Amino acid sequence: MNERELTQLRLTAERCRRNVLRMVEASHHGHLGGAFSAMEIVTALYFYKMNVRPGEPKWEGRDRFLLSAGHKSMVQYAVLAEKGYFDKSVLDTYGGFKTKIPGHPDMYKLPGIEANTGALGHGLSIAAGMALGLRSQKNDAKVYALMGDGELAEGSNWEAAAAAAHYRLDNLTAFVDFNGLQISGRVQDVMNYTPIAEHFAAFGWAVRDIDGNDMKQVVETLDALPFEKGKPSLVVAHTVKAKGLSFGENIASFHYWEPDDAALKKGIDEVEARIEALEKELEEVQA
């Protein structure tokens, strides 16, 4: 990937962060911390790696994305809107009655959602089942799942990890958004599952640790998939909670944010300033 393409991806990620803030602006609340920490990963998947057709969301050849940590739904809504799956005006209905973008993804309400998630710990099981099913149908589509570090305490994750390795699902890639914080505090204090990479490797996965907020590292990692033939791939993405909100980064209380008008404006101003800077940088790269 050249510098222009990388700058474009970074710009897209910031535009998607602005989409998240648009939803917060509409509802005055939301799980912003994880949505912002996972933004580079989800943006790179949809705008660089995944083979999808926004106008044909049920196309059989599409790659699948499962947001296991369903409370981070705003990250997926923001990216789907930016990709063109639905009109951005829908973002203004977040938190509203009968909205198509509820607090957890609903496959019956919104195009591009592969499964209802949010009961933590089930996304990897669904993704492994999809990967096995696609292989049995001789469909070359790939499956990607995003988990939160806090949800690793759910035992179903480890049953899925064992099954995916047993069935040699190298068409499956899982990401752990390892920002170190969950709603009740530090993940290592609540239920410590580090070292995450070593645990998945023991189950038979091929693993890598990366900086999940470094777009260049994310892209290089996606280019390397699958890490080993015959093994599912696991990416431990070290991220910062609420990345991109200077006054909220690495603070547990920003897991679920209910800002006043001044704090929201400050967040919007920060993101819009980065968008403007990246647009200018992109113009200079293209010149």
C-alpha positions as CSV (number, residue, x, y, z in Angstrom):
1,M,0.0,0.0,0.0
2,N,1.4,3.4,-1.0
3,E,1.3,6.5,1.2
4,R,-1.7,8.0,-0.5
5,E,-3.8,4.9,0.1
6,L,-2.7,4.7,3.7
7,T,-3.6,8.4,4.3
8,Q,-7.0,7.8,2.7
9,L,-7.6,4.9,5.1
10,R,-6.6,7.1,8.1
11,L,-9.0,9.8,6.8
12,T,-11.8,7.3,6.4
13,A,-11.2,6.1,10.0
14,E,-11.6,9.7,11.3
15,R,-14.7,10.2,9.2
16,C,-16.1,7.1,10.8
17,R,-15.2,8.5,14.3
18,R,-17.2,11.5,13.3
19,N,-20.1,9.2,12.4
20,V,-19.9,7.8,15.9
21,L,-20.0,11.2,17.4
22,R,-23.0,12.0,15.2
23,M,-24.8,9.1,16.9
24,V,-23.7,10.3,20.4
25,E,-25.0,13.7,19.4
26,A,-28.4,12.2,18.6
27,S,-28.8,10.2,21.7
28,H,-26.4,11.8,24.2
29,H,-25.0,8.4,25.1
30,G,-23.2,5.4,23.7
31,H,-20.4,2.9,24.1
32,L,-17.8,5.2,22.6
33,G,-14.6,3.8,24.3
34,G,-14.6,0.5,22.4
35,A,-16.0,2.0,19.2
36,F,-13.1,4.4,19.0
37,S,-10.4,1.8,20.1
38,A,-11.5,-0.6,17.4
39,M,-11.9,2.0,14.6
40,E,-8.7,1.3,12.6
41,I,-9.4,-2.4,12.6
42,V,-13.0,-2.2,11.3
43,T,-12.2,0.6,8.9
44,A,-9.3,-1.4,7.3
45,L,-11.5,-4.5,7.1
46,Y,-14.3,-2.9,5.2
47,F,-12.3,-0.4,3.1
48,Y,-9.2,-2.4,2.4
49,K,-9.5,-6.1,3.0
50,M,-13.0,-7.5,2.8
51,N,-14.7,-8.4,-0.4
52,V,-18.2,-6.9,0.0
53,R,-21.0,-5.3,-2.0
54,P,-22.8,-2.6,-0.1
55,G,-25.6,-2.6,-2.6
56,E,-25.9,-6.4,-2.4
57,P,-25.4,-7.2,1.3
58,K,-26.6,-10.8,1.0
59,W,-24.3,-11.7,-1.9
60,E,-23.1,-15.3,-1.3
61,G,-19.5,-14.5,-2.2
62,R,-19.1,-11.8,0.5
63,D,-16.6,-11.9,3.3
64,R,-18.3,-12.0,6.7
65,F,-17.7,-9.7,9.7
66,L,-19.0,-10.6,13.2
67,L,-18.9,-8.0,15.9
68,S,-18.8,-10.3,18.9
69,A,-18.5,-7.4,21.3
70,G,-21.9,-6.2,20.2
71,H,-22.0,-3.2,22.6
72,K,-19.4,-1.6,20.3
73,S,-22.1,-1.5,17.6
74,M,-21.4,2.2,16.8
75,V,-18.1,1.3,15.2
76,Q,-19.8,-1.0,12.8
77,Y,-22.7,1.4,12.1
78,A,-20.3,4.2,11.5
79,V,-18.2,2.1,9.0
80,L,-21.3,0.6,7.2
81,A,-22.7,4.1,6.8
82,E,-19.4,5.4,5.4
83,K,-19.2,2.4,3.1
84,G,-22.7,3.1,1.7
85,Y,-24.8,0.3,3.2
86,F,-27.4,2.8,4.3
87,D,-28.0,6.5,4.3
88,K,-26.1,8.5,6.9
89,S,-29.3,10.1,8.1
90,V,-30.1,6.8,9.8
91,L,-27.2,7.7,12.2
92,D,-29.4,10.4,13.6
93,T,-31.9,7.9,14.9
94,Y,-29.5,6.2,17.3
95,G,-31.2,5.7,20.7
96,G,-34.6,6.4,19.2
97,F,-37.8,4.3,19.1
98,K,-37.8,1.6,16.4
99,T,-34.3,2.7,15.2
100,K,-32.5,0.4,12.7
101,I,-29.3,0.9,14.7
102,P,-30.0,-0.2,18.3
103,G,-27.5,-0.6,21.1
104,H,-26.5,-4.0,19.8
105,P,-26.5,-5.2,16.1
106,D,-29.7,-6.6,14.8
107,M,-29.5,-8.6,11.5
108,Y,-33.2,-8.1,10.9
109,K,-33.0,-4.3,11.0
110,L,-29.9,-3.3,9.2
111,P,-28.2,-4.4,5.9
112,G,-24.6,-5.7,6.5
113,I,-25.2,-7.2,9.9
114,E,-24.5,-10.9,9.8
115,A,-25.8,-12.0,13.2
116,N,-27.4,-10.5,16.4
117,T,-24.6,-10.1,18.9
118,G,-24.0,-8.5,22.2
119,A,-24.6,-11.5,24.6
120,L,-20.8,-11.6,25.0
121,G,-18.8,-14.6,24.1
122,H,-20.8,-16.0,21.2
123,G,-19.4,-14.1,18.2
124,L,-16.4,-16.4,17.8
125,S,-18.6,-19.5,17.9
126,I,-20.9,-18.0,15.2
127,A,-17.8,-17.0,13.1
128,A,-16.3,-20.5,13.4
129,G,-19.6,-22.1,12.3
130,M,-19.8,-19.7,9.3
131,A,-16.2,-20.5,8.3
132,L,-16.8,-24.2,8.5
133,G,-20.0,-23.9,6.6
134,L,-18.4,-21.8,3.8
135,R,-15.6,-24.3,3.5
136,S,-18.1,-27.2,3.2
137,Q,-19.9,-25.3,0.4
138,K,-16.5,-24.7,-1.3
139,N,-17.1,-20.9,-0.9
140,D,-13.8,-19.0,-0.7
141,A,-15.2,-16.2,1.4
142,K,-13.4,-15.3,4.6
143,V,-14.8,-14.7,8.1
144,Y,-13.6,-12.0,10.5
145,A,-14.6,-11.6,14.1
146,L,-13.9,-8.8,16.5
147,M,-13.9,-9.6,20.3
148,G,-13.3,-7.4,23.3
149,D,-10.7,-8.3,25.8
150,G,-13.3,-8.2,28.6
151,E,-15.4,-10.8,27.0
152,L,-12.7,-13.4,27.0
153,A,-13.9,-14.5,30.5
154,E,-16.9,-16.1,28.7
155,G,-16.1,-19.8,28.4
156,S,-17.8,-20.2,25.0
157,N,-14.9,-18.3,23.5
158,W,-12.5,-21.1,24.4
159,E,-14.8,-23.8,23.1
160,A,-14.9,-22.0,19.8
161,A,-11.1,-21.5,19.9
162,A,-10.7,-25.3,20.3
163,A,-13.2,-26.1,17.5
164,A,-11.7,-23.6,15.0
165,A,-8.2,-25.1,15.5
166,H,-9.5,-28.7,15.4
167,Y,-11.2,-28.0,12.0
168,R,-8.2,-26.1,10.7
169,L,-10.2,-23.1,9.8
170,D,-7.6,-20.9,8.1
171,N,-10.5,-18.9,6.5
172,L,-11.2,-17.5,9.9
173,T,-9.5,-14.5,11.5
174,A,-10.3,-13.2,15.0
175,F,-9.2,-9.9,16.5
176,V,-9.1,-9.1,20.2
177,D,-9.5,-5.4,20.8
178,F,-7.1,-5.3,23.8
179,N,-7.6,-1.9,25.2
180,G,-7.2,-3.2,28.8
181,L,-10.4,-1.7,30.2
182,Q,-14.0,-2.8,30.6
183,I,-17.0,-1.3,32.2
184,S,-16.0,-2.3,35.8
185,G,-12.3,-1.4,35.5
186,R,-9.0,-2.9,34.3
187,V,-9.4,-6.2,32.6
188,Q,-6.5,-7.7,34.4
189,D,-8.1,-6.9,37.7
190,V,-11.6,-8.2,36.8
191,M,-10.5,-11.4,35.1
192,N,-7.0,-11.7,33.8
193,Y,-6.6,-13.7,30.5
194,T,-3.1,-12.5,29.6
195,P,-1.0,-13.6,27.9
196,I,-3.8,-13.8,25.3
197,A,-1.6,-14.7,22.3
198,E,0.0,-17.6,24.2
199,H,-3.4,-18.9,25.2
200,F,-4.8,-19.0,21.7
201,A,-1.5,-20.5,20.4
202,A,-1.9,-23.3,22.9
203,F,-5.3,-24.1,21.3
204,G,-3.6,-24.3,17.9
205,W,-4.1,-20.8,16.4
206,A,-1.5,-18.8,14.5
207,V,-1.1,-15.5,16.4
208,R,0.3,-12.0,16.2
209,D,0.5,-9.0,18.5
210,I,0.1,-5.5,16.9
211,D,-0.6,-1.9,17.6
212,G,-4.3,-1.9,16.7
213,N,-4.4,1.9,16.4
214,D,-1.6,2.0,13.9
215,M,-3.2,1.8,10.5
216,K,0.0,0.7,8.7
217,Q,0.4,-2.2,11.1
218,V,-3.2,-3.2,10.7
219,V,-2.9,-3.2,6.9
220,E,0.4,-5.2,7.0
221,T,-1.3,-7.7,9.2
222,L,-4.3,-8.1,6.9
223,D,-1.9,-8.6,4.0
224,A,-0.2,-11.5,5.9
225,L,-3.4,-13.5,6.4
226,P,-3.7,-16.4,6.9
227,F,-0.6,-16.5,9.1
228,E,-0.3,-20.3,8.7
229,K,-2.0,-22.7,6.4
230,G,-4.3,-24.9,8.2
231,K,-4.7,-22.7,11.3
232,P,-7.1,-20.0,12.2
233,S,-5.5,-16.6,12.7
234,L,-5.7,-14.5,15.9
235,V,-4.6,-10.8,16.1
236,V,-4.1,-9.4,19.6
237,A,-4.6,-5.7,18.8
238,H,-3.2,-3.5,21.5
239,T,-5.4,-0.4,21.4
240,V,-6.3,2.6,23.6
241,K,-9.8,3.0,25.0
242,A,-11.5,6.0,23.4
243,K,-8.6,6.5,21.0
244,G,-9.0,9.8,19.3
245,L,-10.8,11.6,22.2
246,S,-7.9,13.2,24.0
247,F,-9.6,13.7,27.3
248,G,-11.1,10.2,27.4
249,E,-8.2,8.0,26.3
250,N,-7.4,5.1,28.6
251,I,-10.2,6.0,31.1
252,A,-12.6,3.3,32.1
253,S,-15.5,5.7,32.5
254,F,-15.5,6.4,28.8
255,H,-16.5,2.8,28.1
256,Y,-20.1,4.2,28.1
257,W,-20.1,7.9,27.6
258,E,-22.9,10.4,28.5
259,P,-21.4,13.7,27.6
260,D,-22.6,17.2,28.3
261,D,-22.8,19.6,25.4
262,A,-19.4,21.1,26.0
263,A,-17.6,17.8,26.2
264,L,-19.3,16.6,23.0
265,K,-18.4,19.7,21.1
266,K,-14.8,19.4,22.2
267,G,-14.8,15.8,20.9
268,I,-16.3,16.8,17.6
269,D,-13.9,19.7,17.2
270,E,-10.9,17.3,17.8
271,V,-12.1,14.8,15.2
272,E,-13.0,17.4,12.6
273,A,-9.6,19.0,13.0
274,R,-7.9,15.7,12.2
275,I,-10.2,15.2,9.2
276,E,-9.2,18.6,7.9
277,A,-5.5,17.9,8.4
278,L,-5.7,14.5,6.7
279,E,-7.7,16.0,3.8
280,K,-5.0,18.6,3.3
281,E,-2.3,15.9,3.6
282,L,-4.1,13.8,1.0
283,E,-4.2,16.7,-1.4
284,E,-0.4,17.2,-0.9
285,V,0.3,13.6,-1.5
286,Q,-1.8,13.5,-4.7
287,A,-0.2,16.8,-6.0
